[in-house]
């Protein structure tokens, strides 16, 4: 028999990483293999008798659910005049009484008590479960700026659990494969720095809505910083919220998975991206969120780009869409300088423009 226990605690045994804070209680999960003297069927029959069979014989009080229902029905005259809320409260109180009494009896059934011999006769800690157990943890944080973390005996420092995670506010759902302490943390937002100390409110909002640290690898981001192809791919993943789909893949593999091969080559992931690549990336974000492949998008009006002859097809096709949507603009003379190195600020502005177009801003 596998026994899974969960103990709720105010804090874990290791300090919270710098900049993080608790968004939930800590749950100490244990997996134990238990040797049993009685079978599931035998224990279920005992519990059924405790709940539903007043005539059963043994060391416990029997028919406790029937007993409480009889007490309720004895008040039938009063029930006719009770409001829905009063009746609901009365039923909730009955459930609480039955649960509390039954829990004491179950403890005696498992561990022995009231003259009843223990059903559990041996214990052995289980180091992990191949399929794990699903945890659905309620939290008080803000959407994607929260994350589940775990603390195990083998690695006594907080780290992210393996596997797919889902955010269904106010819950985070994930799989626990090992015993240990689990909690949801508020994640530190990226601190966007500017020389004069002022930060664009939209930049600040984006950093609070999405965990940009995963893309830029730091809690400090300067809008004038250049952006590597690796960071750009990770930003695509964050904004489209597809990280769980490609978890464990390398950056070159993610480029293939997200079909960004025309924009970034696997050999250039450490190189800084240019304006052309940046605008192509945000068009792909738009396409992913609308479900329309970029190859099927056409501008709604004629556009003239004076140096379009020198542009590769992948850039031109996406640029005209970006111009039509208002994500990008041309320079004087209808020129577009795609080769100029893009900055983090420019890329973030374009991402915000896409989110605004989609009504997600």
Kinemage of the C-alpha trace (Angstrom):
@kinemage 1
@onewidth
@group {chain A} dominant
@subgroup {mainchain}
@vectorlist {calphas} color= white
{ca unk a 1} P 0.000 0.000 0.000
{ca unk a 2} L 1.269 3.450 -0.877
{ca unk a 3} L 0.641 6.156 1.698
{ca unk a 4} L 0.923 9.790 0.623
{ca unk a 5} L 0.903 12.406 3.353
{ca unk a 6} L 0.910 16.188 3.103
{ca unk a 7} L 1.766 18.496 5.978
{ca unk a 8} L 1.179 22.212 5.558
{ca unk a 9} L 3.855 24.518 6.956
{ca unk a 10} L 4.405 28.261 7.085
{ca unk a 11} L 7.939 28.042 5.650
{ca unk a 12} L 10.499 25.580 4.350
{ca unk a 13} L 13.681 24.290 5.956
{ca unk a 14} L 15.885 26.256 3.525
{ca unk a 15} L 15.850 30.029 3.028
{ca unk a 16} L 13.919 31.467 0.099
{ca unk a 17} L 16.211 32.527 -2.797
{ca unk a 18} L 17.118 36.211 -2.812
{ca unk a 19} L 14.377 38.354 -4.334
{ca unk a 20} L 11.715 35.636 -4.062
{ca unk a 21} L 8.859 35.425 -1.561
{ca unk a 22} L 6.230 32.875 -0.601
{ca unk a 23} L 2.994 33.002 -2.607
{ca unk a 24} L 1.646 29.883 -0.873
{ca unk a 25} L 2.087 27.721 2.160
{ca unk a 26} L 4.787 25.030 2.067
{ca unk a 27} L 3.557 21.462 1.647
{ca unk a 28} L 5.781 18.682 2.964
{ca unk a 29} L 4.949 15.636 0.817
{ca unk a 30} L 5.955 12.111 1.887
{ca unk a 31} L 5.676 8.806 0.012
{ca unk a 32} L 5.657 5.709 2.220
{ca unk a 33} L 5.256 2.039 1.324
{ca unk a 34} L 3.099 0.491 4.043
{ca unk a 35} L 2.737 -3.195 4.874
{ca unk a 36} L -0.908 -3.861 5.790
{ca unk a 37} L -2.531 -6.576 7.875
{ca unk a 38} L -5.953 -5.785 6.404
{ca unk a 39} L -6.905 -5.384 2.756
{ca unk a 40} L -8.444 -2.282 1.196
{ca unk a 41} L -11.763 -4.131 0.964
{ca unk a 42} L -11.720 -4.983 4.665
{ca unk a 43} L -10.903 -1.399 5.670
{ca unk a 44} L -13.576 -0.029 3.312
{ca unk a 45} L -16.149 -2.342 4.887
{ca unk a 46} L -15.225 -1.146 8.397
{ca unk a 47} L -15.505 2.509 7.312
{ca unk a 48} L -18.854 1.818 5.604
{ca unk a 49} L -20.192 0.286 8.820
{ca unk a 50} L -18.997 3.293 10.837
{ca unk a 51} L -20.866 5.609 8.479
{ca unk a 52} L -23.987 3.657 7.554
{ca unk a 53} L -24.629 0.620 9.788
{ca unk a 54} L -25.921 1.545 13.272
{ca unk a 55} L -26.392 -2.154 14.129
{ca unk a 56} L -22.749 -3.116 13.475
{ca unk a 57} L -20.719 -4.397 16.421
{ca unk a 58} L -17.195 -3.338 17.321
{ca unk a 59} L -15.052 -0.844 19.212
{ca unk a 60} L -16.345 2.219 17.329
{ca unk a 61} L -19.579 4.158 17.174
{ca unk a 62} L -21.425 2.973 14.086
{ca unk a 63} L -23.912 4.604 11.731
{ca unk a 64} L -22.611 8.097 12.502
{ca unk a 65} L -23.816 9.551 9.194
{ca unk a 66} L -27.287 8.080 9.660
{ca unk a 67} L -27.292 9.388 13.218
{ca unk a 68} L -26.658 12.968 12.087
{ca unk a 69} L -29.207 12.732 9.270
{ca unk a 70} L -31.848 11.504 11.716
{ca unk a 71} L -31.100 14.492 13.937
{ca unk a 72} L -31.541 16.761 10.940
{ca unk a 73} L -34.857 15.190 9.948
{ca unk a 74} L -36.144 15.503 13.503
{ca unk a 75} L -36.132 19.246 12.794
{ca unk a 76} L -38.364 18.800 9.734
{ca unk a 77} L -40.854 21.427 10.887
{ca unk a 78} L -38.125 23.997 11.263
{ca unk a 79} L -36.529 23.015 7.944
{ca unk a 80} L -39.566 24.276 6.051
{ca unk a 81} L -38.900 27.790 7.289
{ca unk a 82} L -35.122 27.826 6.849
{ca unk a 83} L -33.478 29.867 4.153
{ca unk a 84} L -31.183 28.216 1.633
{ca unk a 85} L -28.140 29.709 3.385
{ca unk a 86} L -29.267 28.437 6.824
{ca unk a 87} L -29.875 24.962 5.445
{ca unk a 88} L -26.539 24.971 3.650
{ca unk a 89} L -24.761 25.970 6.864
{ca unk a 90} L -26.519 23.199 8.793
{ca unk a 91} L -25.503 20.562 6.227
{ca unk a 92} L -21.907 21.849 6.252
{ca unk a 93} L -21.869 21.546 10.039
{ca unk a 94} L -23.080 17.939 9.825
{ca unk a 95} L -20.355 17.110 7.306
{ca unk a 96} L -17.735 18.654 9.601
{ca unk a 97} L -18.975 16.602 12.576
{ca unk a 98} L -18.918 13.353 10.591
{ca unk a 99} L -15.494 14.077 9.057
{ca unk a 100} L -13.945 14.864 12.439
{ca unk a 101} L -15.327 11.748 14.108
{ca unk a 102} L -14.514 9.487 11.161
{ca unk a 103} L -10.923 10.774 10.972
{ca unk a 104} L -10.341 9.675 14.587
{ca unk a 105} L -11.672 6.202 13.811
{ca unk a 106} L -9.577 5.894 10.638
{ca unk a 107} L -6.493 6.769 12.676
{ca unk a 108} L -7.392 3.970 15.102
{ca unk a 109} L -7.991 1.547 12.213
{ca unk a 110} L -4.571 2.281 10.724
{ca unk a 111} L -2.471 2.752 13.841
{ca unk a 112} L -4.446 0.832 16.460
{ca unk a 113} L -6.618 2.180 19.253
{ca unk a 114} L -9.900 1.680 21.161
{ca unk a 115} L -9.003 -1.991 21.440
{ca unk a 116} L -8.566 -2.301 17.658
{ca unk a 117} L -5.281 -3.779 16.391
{ca unk a 118} L -3.194 -1.722 13.964
{ca unk a 119} L -3.696 -2.351 10.243
{ca unk a 120} L -0.261 -0.950 9.345
{ca unk a 121} L 2.568 -3.242 10.364
{ca unk a 122} L 5.597 -1.925 8.423
{ca unk a 123} L 6.831 1.321 6.841
{ca unk a 124} L 9.418 2.112 4.190
{ca unk a 125} L 10.134 5.505 2.642
{ca unk a 126} L 9.697 5.625 -1.145
{ca unk a 127} L 12.384 7.813 -2.822
{ca unk a 128} L 10.188 8.688 -5.787
{ca unk a 129} L 7.258 7.723 -7.995
{ca unk a 130} L 7.850 7.165 -11.747
{ca unk a 131} L 4.479 8.689 -12.616
{ca unk a 132} L 4.475 11.202 -9.773
{ca unk a 133} L 1.390 12.791 -8.257
{ca unk a 134} L -0.411 15.885 -9.533
{ca unk a 135} L -0.302 18.883 -7.209
{ca unk a 136} L -2.746 21.766 -7.589
{ca unk a 137} L -1.474 24.515 -5.321
{ca unk a 138} L -3.435 27.670 -4.589
{ca unk a 139} L -1.373 30.848 -4.427
{ca unk a 140} L -1.787 34.563 -3.885
{ca unk a 141} L 0.663 35.695 -6.570
{ca unk a 142} L 0.191 37.250 -9.993
{ca unk a 143} L -0.044 34.835 -12.914
{ca unk a 144} L 3.192 34.044 -14.716
{ca unk a 145} L 5.214 35.879 -12.078
{ca unk a 146} L 4.768 32.900 -9.785
{ca unk a 147} L 6.348 29.487 -10.013
{ca unk a 148} L 6.429 26.154 -8.162
{ca unk a 149} L 9.633 25.209 -6.353
{ca unk a 150} L 10.764 22.104 -4.505
{ca unk a 151} L 13.177 21.167 -1.746
{ca unk a 152} L 14.366 17.551 -1.388
{ca unk a 153} L 16.642 15.689 0.978
{ca unk a 154} L 19.184 15.064 -1.806
{ca unk a 155} L 19.277 18.720 -2.926
{ca unk a 156} L 18.472 20.956 0.050
{ca unk a 157} L 18.127 24.134 -2.035
{ca unk a 158} L 14.964 25.411 -3.665
{ca unk a 159} L 14.707 24.567 -7.378
{ca unk a 160} L 12.017 24.191 -10.021
{ca unk a 161} L 10.333 20.759 -10.220
{ca unk a 162} L 10.621 18.744 -13.403
{ca unk a 163} L 7.849 18.325 -15.945
{ca unk a 164} L 5.010 20.385 -17.362
{ca unk a 165} L 3.498 23.200 -15.319
{ca unk a 166} L 0.188 24.967 -15.847
{ca unk a 167} L -1.096 28.234 -14.413
{ca unk a 168} L -4.869 28.313 -13.829
{ca unk a 169} L -5.321 31.290 -11.542
{ca unk a 170} L -5.310 31.054 -8.579
{ca unk a 171} L -3.634 27.645 -8.964
{ca unk a 172} L -0.370 26.236 -10.267
{ca unk a 173} L -0.612 22.623 -11.434
{ca unk a 174} L 2.460 20.394 -11.765
{ca unk a 175} L 3.748 16.898 -11.000
{ca unk a 176} L 5.676 15.918 -7.873
{ca unk a 177} L 7.914 12.928 -8.542
{ca unk a 178} L 9.870 12.970 -5.278
{ca unk a 179} L 9.027 13.486 -1.620
{ca unk a 180} L 9.990 16.880 -0.279
{ca unk a 181} L 8.753 20.371 0.394
{ca unk a 182} L 6.793 22.178 -2.311
{ca unk a 183} L 5.772 25.834 -2.487
{ca unk a 184} L 4.769 28.543 -4.947
{ca unk a 185} L 7.024 31.615 -4.973
{ca unk a 186} L 6.524 35.148 -6.176
{ca unk a 187} L 9.269 35.648 -8.745
{ca unk a 188} L 11.317 38.852 -8.867
{ca unk a 189} L 10.390 41.021 -11.840
{ca unk a 190} L 13.138 42.196 -14.163
{ca unk a 191} L 14.353 45.621 -13.071
{ca unk a 192} L 14.584 47.745 -16.227
{ca unk a 193} L 17.303 50.358 -15.824
{ca unk a 194} L 17.640 53.683 -17.636
{ca unk a 195} L 20.343 56.363 -17.271
{ca unk a 196} L 17.912 58.923 -15.837
{ca unk a 197} L 16.154 56.400 -13.584
{ca unk a 198} L 12.772 56.696 -15.320
{ca unk a 199} L 11.191 53.524 -16.674
{ca unk a 200} L 8.524 53.323 -19.357
{ca unk a 201} L 5.308 52.164 -17.598
{ca unk a 202} L 4.668 49.672 -20.406
{ca unk a 203} L 8.125 48.146 -19.947
{ca unk a 204} L 7.480 47.811 -16.227
{ca unk a 205} L 4.076 46.215 -16.820
{ca unk a 206} L 5.535 43.683 -19.261
{ca unk a 207} L 8.217 42.706 -16.734
{ca unk a 208} L 5.486 42.163 -14.136
{ca unk a 209} L 3.288 40.157 -16.489
{ca unk a 210} L 5.977 37.847 -17.875
{ca unk a 211} L 9.106 36.361 -16.326
{ca unk a 212} L 11.602 38.098 -18.613
{ca unk a 213} L 14.518 36.774 -16.561
{ca unk a 214} L 14.210 33.506 -18.461
{ca unk a 215} L 15.002 35.330 -21.691
{ca unk a 216} L 17.547 37.886 -20.564
{ca unk a 217} L 19.135 35.865 -17.756
{ca unk a 218} L 19.293 38.714 -15.263
{ca unk a 219} L 17.116 40.736 -12.936
{ca unk a 220} L 18.515 43.928 -14.489
{ca unk a 221} L 17.790 44.860 -18.075
{ca unk a 222} L 18.953 47.979 -19.897
{ca unk a 223} L 16.794 48.988 -22.906
{ca unk a 224} L 19.971 49.813 -24.821
{ca unk a 225} L 21.401 46.302 -24.418
{ca unk a 226} L 21.710 44.135 -27.500
{ca unk a 227} L 19.741 40.878 -27.729
{ca unk a 228} L 21.219 37.514 -28.655
{ca unk a 229} L 19.343 35.083 -30.877
{ca unk a 230} L 19.106 32.747 -27.891
{ca unk a 231} L 17.376 35.441 -25.815
{ca unk a 232} L 15.039 36.232 -28.712
{ca unk a 233} L 13.944 32.589 -29.019
{ca unk a 234} L 13.352 32.394 -25.267
{ca unk a 235} L 11.355 35.633 -25.402
{ca unk a 236} L 9.142 34.084 -28.096
{ca unk a 237} L 8.629 31.112 -25.791
{ca unk a 238} L 7.725 33.321 -22.811
{ca unk a 239} L 5.260 35.573 -24.649
{ca unk a 240} L 3.540 32.652 -26.407
{ca unk a 241} L 3.579 30.668 -23.133
{ca unk a 242} L 4.825 27.527 -24.870
{ca unk a 243} L 7.763 26.736 -22.589
{ca unk a 244} L 6.261 23.481 -21.323
{ca unk a 245} L 5.922 22.175 -24.899
{ca unk a 246} L 9.652 22.394 -25.625
{ca unk a 247} L 11.003 21.816 -22.131
{ca unk a 248} L 14.414 20.166 -22.190
{ca unk a 249} L 15.162 21.066 -25.815
{ca unk a 250} L 18.318 22.944 -26.744
{ca unk a 251} L 18.034 26.389 -28.333
{ca unk a 252} L 18.771 25.018 -31.856
{ca unk a 253} L 16.092 22.377 -31.283
{ca unk a 254} L 13.655 25.064 -30.108
{ca unk a 255} L 14.346 27.079 -33.256
{ca unk a 256} L 13.236 24.034 -35.254
{ca unk a 257} L 10.280 23.316 -32.968
{ca unk a 258} L 8.922 26.865 -33.208
{ca unk a 259} L 9.673 27.017 -36.961
{ca unk a 260} L 11.942 30.030 -36.599
{ca unk a 261} L 14.607 28.543 -38.908
{ca unk a 262} L 14.249 31.270 -41.535
{ca unk a 263} L 14.945 33.957 -38.937
{ca unk a 264} L 17.703 32.376 -36.830
{ca unk a 265} L 20.313 29.789 -37.693
{ca unk a 266} L 21.444 27.231 -35.134
{ca unk a 267} L 25.033 28.405 -35.554
{ca unk a 268} L 24.251 32.016 -34.665
{ca unk a 269} L 22.410 31.671 -31.361
{ca unk a 270} L 25.134 33.606 -29.506
{ca unk a 271} L 25.149 36.461 -32.005
{ca unk a 272} L 23.130 39.643 -31.543
{ca unk a 273} L 20.005 39.939 -33.655
{ca unk a 274} L 19.352 42.779 -36.081
{ca unk a 275} L 16.230 44.890 -36.643
{ca unk a 276} L 15.041 42.620 -39.423
{ca unk a 277} L 15.210 39.534 -37.241
{ca unk a 278} L 13.470 41.391 -34.401
{ca unk a 279} L 10.516 42.428 -36.562
{ca unk a 280} L 10.256 38.922 -38.030
{ca unk a 281} L 10.168 37.475 -34.523
{ca unk a 282} L 7.301 39.693 -33.346
{ca unk a 283} L 5.332 38.893 -36.505
{ca unk a 284} L 5.752 35.208 -35.640
{ca unk a 285} L 4.467 35.951 -32.112
{ca unk a 286} L 1.426 37.617 -33.701
{ca unk a 287} L 0.934 34.639 -36.004
{ca unk a 288} L 1.212 32.110 -33.205
{ca unk a 289} L -1.347 33.922 -31.066
{ca unk a 290} L -3.816 34.367 -33.941
{ca unk a 291} L -3.282 30.875 -35.327
{ca unk a 292} L -2.532 32.209 -38.825
{ca unk a 293} L 0.789 31.106 -40.402
{ca unk a 294} L 2.930 34.027 -41.554
{ca unk a 295} L 3.002 32.576 -45.085
{ca unk a 296} L -0.763 33.179 -45.320
{ca unk a 297} L -0.710 36.815 -44.145
{ca unk a 298} L -1.019 39.590 -46.730
{ca unk a 299} L -0.959 43.379 -46.185
{ca unk a 300} L -4.274 45.200 -46.586
{ca unk a 301} L -2.715 47.964 -48.706
{ca unk a 302} L 0.129 48.580 -51.138
{ca unk a 303} L 3.457 49.335 -49.468
{ca unk a 304} L 6.589 50.727 -51.096
{ca unk a 305} L 9.997 49.925 -49.623
{ca unk a 306} L 12.743 51.547 -51.682
{ca unk a 307} L 15.409 48.958 -50.841
{ca unk a 308} L 13.158 45.889 -50.947
{ca unk a 309} L 15.175 44.371 -53.831
{ca unk a 310} L 18.061 43.700 -51.462
{ca unk a 311} L 15.902 41.930 -48.877
{ca unk a 312} L 15.560 38.155 -48.588
{ca unk a 313} L 12.011 36.887 -49.070
{ca unk a 314} L 11.565 35.784 -45.456
{ca unk a 315} L 12.267 39.332 -44.251
{ca unk a 316} L 10.245 41.164 -46.917
{ca unk a 317} L 7.134 39.006 -46.442
{ca unk a 318} L 7.085 39.596 -42.699
{ca unk a 319} L 8.147 43.248 -42.871
{ca unk a 320} L 5.185 44.266 -45.052
{ca unk a 321} L 2.862 42.577 -42.550
{ca unk a 322} L 4.555 44.410 -39.665
{ca unk a 323} L 4.241 47.738 -41.508
{ca unk a 324} L 0.585 47.065 -42.273
{ca unk a 325} L -0.136 46.223 -38.622
{ca unk a 326} L 1.737 49.278 -37.372
{ca unk a 327} L 4.363 47.230 -35.556
{ca unk a 328} L 7.219 48.723 -37.596
{ca unk a 329} L 7.879 51.940 -39.521
{ca unk a 330} L 10.145 52.913 -42.409
{ca unk a 331} L 12.934 55.478 -42.363
{ca unk a 332} L 12.949 58.621 -44.535
{ca unk a 333} L 12.864 57.742 -48.209
{ca unk a 334} L 10.898 54.557 -47.463
{ca unk a 335} L 14.135 52.814 -46.547
{ca unk a 336} L 14.351 49.984 -44.044
{ca unk a 337} L 17.749 49.249 -42.480
{ca unk a 338} L 17.376 45.646 -41.405
{ca unk a 339} L 21.063 45.098 -40.652
{ca unk a 340} L 21.201 47.549 -37.740
{ca unk a 341} L 21.632 45.746 -34.418
{ca unk a 342} L 18.384 45.632 -32.444
{ca unk a 343} L 18.211 46.656 -28.796
{ca unk a 344} L 16.178 45.102 -26.001
{ca unk a 345} L 14.080 48.258 -25.778
{ca unk a 346} L 13.187 48.166 -29.475
{ca unk a 347} L 12.251 44.495 -29.311
{ca unk a 348} L 10.136 44.971 -26.182
{ca unk a 349} L 8.291 47.906 -27.787
{ca unk a 350} L 7.360 45.699 -30.745
{ca unk a 351} L 6.208 42.873 -28.461
{ca unk a 352} L 3.980 45.319 -26.563
{ca unk a 353} L 2.545 46.554 -29.885
{ca unk a 354} L 1.576 42.984 -30.797
{ca unk a 355} L -0.033 42.358 -27.406
{ca unk a 356} L -1.940 45.631 -27.774
{ca unk a 357} L -3.209 44.620 -31.222
{ca unk a 358} L -4.430 41.320 -29.811
{ca unk a 359} L -6.211 42.921 -26.868
{ca unk a 360} L -3.815 41.346 -24.381
{ca unk a 361} L -2.453 44.627 -23.109
